[in-house]
């Protein structure tokens, strides 16, 4: 499933820690936004890790699940790249 994660973390240390967690699951597309293509199990694990990093009182994290049809209608402008625009690399 395609997941969009956005966050607003005022504390620099927690923000860096959260970004490191999210980099294990997806690709950063903006400073505080990640796109991830995950299984249900991976999503559950990611959410557990996110909750360990953030402060419920100070931080905001939003996780949006997008249907495949919705993903096909994503529009990106400027320097933005859509996930399918990334070149495939095969290492043999």
N, C-alpha and C positions, 0 to 999 in steps of 0.2 A: 504494500500500500504506500501511496505517496503522502509524505508528511511534510508540513511546513512548520518550523519552530521559530518563534520570535520571542525576544526577551528584552527587558529593561532592568538592568542590574546596576545600582548606583555605586556599589563597592568594587573597586578595580580588581582586587584579588579574587573575589567570587566570580566576577565577570570573566576573567581569564580562565579560571578553573572550569566554568560552565562551557566556554568555547572549546576547551580541550576535550571535554566529554562529548560534545556534539560533533566534533571533527571525526570521532571514531564511528559515527553513524551516518554522516552525510557531508554535504558540501556547503561551505559558506557562500551565500550569494549576495549578502550585504553585511554591514558591520554586525548587526544583531539579528540576522535571519539565516537559517539553515534549511536546505531542502534535503530530505532523506527518503530513500526507497527501502522500506523495512517490512519484515514479517511481523506478525502479531507478537511473537515472542521477543523479537528485537525491540519493538516498540515498548513493551512492558519493561524490559531491562533498561532501556534508555530513560524512561520515566523514573524508575527507581534511582538511577544514578543522578539525574537532574535534581530530584527531591533531596538527595543527600548533600548537594552543593548549595542550594539556594536558602535564603531566609524567607520564610512565609510572610513575615511582617514587613520586609523591605523590598523584596524583589517581585517581579512579574514575569511569568513565562507562559506563553500560549502555544498549544500544539493543535494544529489544524490537520485533519485527515481529508484529503482530496480524492474524489473518485477519478478513475482513469479518463472519463470524458472531460472532467474539469481540467485535468492536467493538460489535455490536448488543446485546451483553449487559453492556456497561459500566454500572455503577451509580455515581452521584455523589450525595453528601449535603452538606447545609449550603449554603455559598455556591457550591459547584461547579456548573459548567455543562458539559453534554456538547457535543461539537462540533456536532451537528445542531441544538442548541437556539439557536445563534447566529442572529440575524435576517439574512436576505439583504438586501444593499444593492446597488442598481443605480445607476450613475452614467451618465447619457446626455448 
